[in-house]
């Protein structure tokens, strides 16, 4: 894909969770627009593959192993980024995710028919903590570490990844929904907190995209939409799932100082109208 209308030449962009399909596409877009890209991921091999692909197209990219739940790991990554690329201008907090241990089998609790069903009462405490920490602390801690360098610069920004769950919780995933609501709230808090030092903080809230992680939940073995997928499509006015590349325009806009210099504390839905639709 060709990206136009933005110029990130000379900017250092740090992306967590950059070995994944979604955030790696953001990295490719920034590199194509002149940025120096640092791809951070717990799985360095996955991040390195993306960095190598960027280099093959003429971009500048480095991969780093980073555990977003360990501050010392983030600090080590920051030191390496500063040495290789310079201090950060744009931070993309892309690490996050859900876990089956924090997910119920049933949408509604009933008095009967619960044999073999994982209900709210069966949710695993460690699973809930893992999901909440991965999303919330996995955003807070990298911001603590990298924003220190941003304070000394101009035109810096932070982008967080919220979700449709941040507006209205989906059934079955209470930990993930709560964590994404916390991300939206934290985005607004950070935007106010850093306003006097010029760091803008915004977020995107993706709608429903098909990925390797959720494909089995959305489509059966014949490739037909599941009941849950049909509910999503019915409540998405555009009547389809989004594509990962359809998030990139919003990401670039919110982090481009020339395009969005007065945009601060926004959580931007990119959802085909899902959040705007009442279902009636």
Buried (B, 14 or more C-beta within 10 A) or exposed (E): EEBEEBEBEEBBBBBBBBBBEBBBBBBBBBBBBBBBBBBBBBBBEBBBBBBEBBBEEEBBBBBBBBBBBEBEBBBBBBEBBBEBBBBBBBBBBBBBBBBEBBBBEBEEEEEEEBEEEBEEEEBBEEBBBBBBBBBBBBBBBBBEBBBEBBEEBEBBBBBBBBBBBBBEBBEBBBBBBBBBBBBBBBBBEBBEEBEEEBBBBBBBBBBBBBEEEBEEEBBEEEEEBEEBBEBBBEBBEEEEBBEBBBBBBBBBBBBBBEEBEEBBBBBBBBBBEBBEBEEE
